[in-house]
Amino acid sequence: MTLTLNIPDPLLRRLETQCADVPRRVLEGFAAEAYRSGSLSRAEVGQLLEHESLWETEAFIASHDVWPSPSVGEAARDIETLSTSL
């Protein structure tokens, strides 16, 4: 599928002064937010961005600081695990 965004020319020109590849930057922003929200998995982010390896995807996630938030259930399990291990 191809997705087309319409960005007014004056805005696009301004963005291009700060970023050489605006379409890639938009795609990366989408991938980062989709990972943070849990809409895409780590593997799917790598696939979307055509990364060569898991490590490239890990570096992307780290550089964008988009670690997914734990669910309530995950947090409760972590608390239980920590309380029983002390």
PELIN-V947162 format. One record per residue. N is the residue number from 1. RES is the residue in one small letter. PHI is phi in degrees with one decimal (none if undefined). PSI is psi in degrees with one decimal (* if undefined). OMEGA is omega in radians with two decimals (none if undefined). Layout:
n & res & phi & psi & omega
N & RES & PHI & PSI & OMEGA
N & RES & PHI & PSI & OMEGA
This chain:
n & res & phi & psi & omega
1 & m & none & 141.6 & 3.07
2 & t & -109.1 & 134.8 & 3.13
3 & l & -114.4 & 130.9 & -3.13
4 & t & -114.4 & 131.3 & 3.06
5 & l & -113.0 & 138.4 & 3.07
6 & n & -102.1 & 112.4 & 3.10
7 & i & -114.8 & 125.1 & 3.13
8 & p & -54.3 & 138.9 & -3.07
9 & d & -52.2 & -44.3 & 3.13
10 & p & -60.5 & -38.9 & 3.11
11 & l & -69.1 & -41.3 & 3.14
12 & l & -62.4 & -43.0 & 3.12
13 & r & -61.2 & -41.3 & 3.12
14 & r & -65.2 & -42.8 & 3.12
15 & l & -63.5 & -38.0 & -3.13
16 & e & -66.8 & -20.9 & 3.07
17 & t & -73.2 & -21.0 & -3.11
18 & q & -104.7 & -16.9 & -3.05
19 & c & -147.5 & 123.2 & -3.09
20 & a & -69.0 & -31.5 & -3.05
21 & d & -126.2 & 80.4 & -3.08
22 & v & -59.0 & -46.1 & 3.13
23 & p & -57.6 & -40.1 & 3.12
24 & r & -66.1 & -40.7 & -3.13
25 & r & -63.4 & -39.7 & 3.10
26 & v & -64.4 & -44.4 & 3.13
27 & l & -61.4 & -43.6 & 3.13
28 & e & -64.8 & -39.7 & 3.10
29 & g & -62.2 & -42.0 & 3.09
30 & f & -62.9 & -46.4 & -3.12
31 & a & -61.9 & -41.9 & -3.13
32 & a & -63.0 & -46.5 & -3.13
33 & e & -68.4 & -37.9 & 3.12
34 & a & -65.3 & -35.8 & 3.09
35 & y & -70.1 & -45.4 & -3.14
36 & r & -57.9 & -39.7 & -3.09
37 & s & -82.4 & -9.8 & -3.14
38 & g & 89.3 & 6.0 & 3.13
39 & s & -72.9 & -30.2 & 3.08
40 & l & -123.1 & 143.5 & 3.05
41 & s & -82.0 & 169.8 & 3.08
42 & r & -57.9 & -44.4 & -3.14
43 & a & -63.5 & -38.8 & 3.13
44 & e & -68.1 & -35.6 & 3.06
45 & v & -61.5 & -45.7 & 3.11
46 & g & -60.8 & -40.2 & 3.12
47 & q & -66.5 & -46.1 & -3.12
48 & l & -60.6 & -41.4 & -3.09
49 & l & -90.3 & 2.2 & 3.12
50 & e & 55.9 & 45.0 & 3.10
51 & h & -72.2 & 149.1 & -3.12
52 & e & -79.0 & -24.4 & -3.05
53 & s & -153.0 & 166.2 & 3.04
54 & l & -59.8 & -36.4 & -3.10
55 & w & -67.0 & -33.7 & 3.08
56 & e & -65.9 & -39.8 & 3.09
57 & t & -67.2 & -42.7 & 3.10
58 & e & -59.5 & -42.8 & 3.13
59 & a & -63.5 & -40.2 & 3.10
60 & f & -62.0 & -48.2 & -3.13
61 & i & -60.6 & -44.4 & 3.14
62 & a & -65.4 & -42.5 & -3.09
63 & s & -68.7 & -25.2 & 3.11
64 & h & -99.0 & -0.7 & 3.10
65 & d & 48.1 & 53.8 & -3.07
66 & v & -116.7 & 48.2 & 3.10
67 & w & -68.0 & 133.7 & -3.12
68 & p & -67.5 & 146.7 & 3.10
69 & s & -75.8 & 140.7 & 3.11
70 & p & -70.8 & 150.7 & 3.06
71 & s & -74.4 & 168.1 & 3.11
72 & v & -59.9 & -42.0 & 3.13
73 & g & -62.4 & -42.5 & 3.11
74 & e & -64.1 & -41.8 & 3.12
75 & a & -63.9 & -41.4 & 3.12
76 & a & -63.9 & -42.2 & 3.10
77 & r & -64.0 & -40.4 & 3.12
78 & d & -63.0 & -43.3 & 3.12
79 & i & -62.0 & -44.2 & 3.13
80 & e & -61.6 & -45.2 & 3.14
81 & t & -61.4 & -45.7 & 3.14
82 & l & -65.2 & -40.0 & -3.10
83 & s & -70.4 & -30.6 & 3.14
84 & t & -83.9 & -16.8 & -3.11
85 & s & -91.9 & -5.9 & -3.12
86 & l & -90.0 & * & none
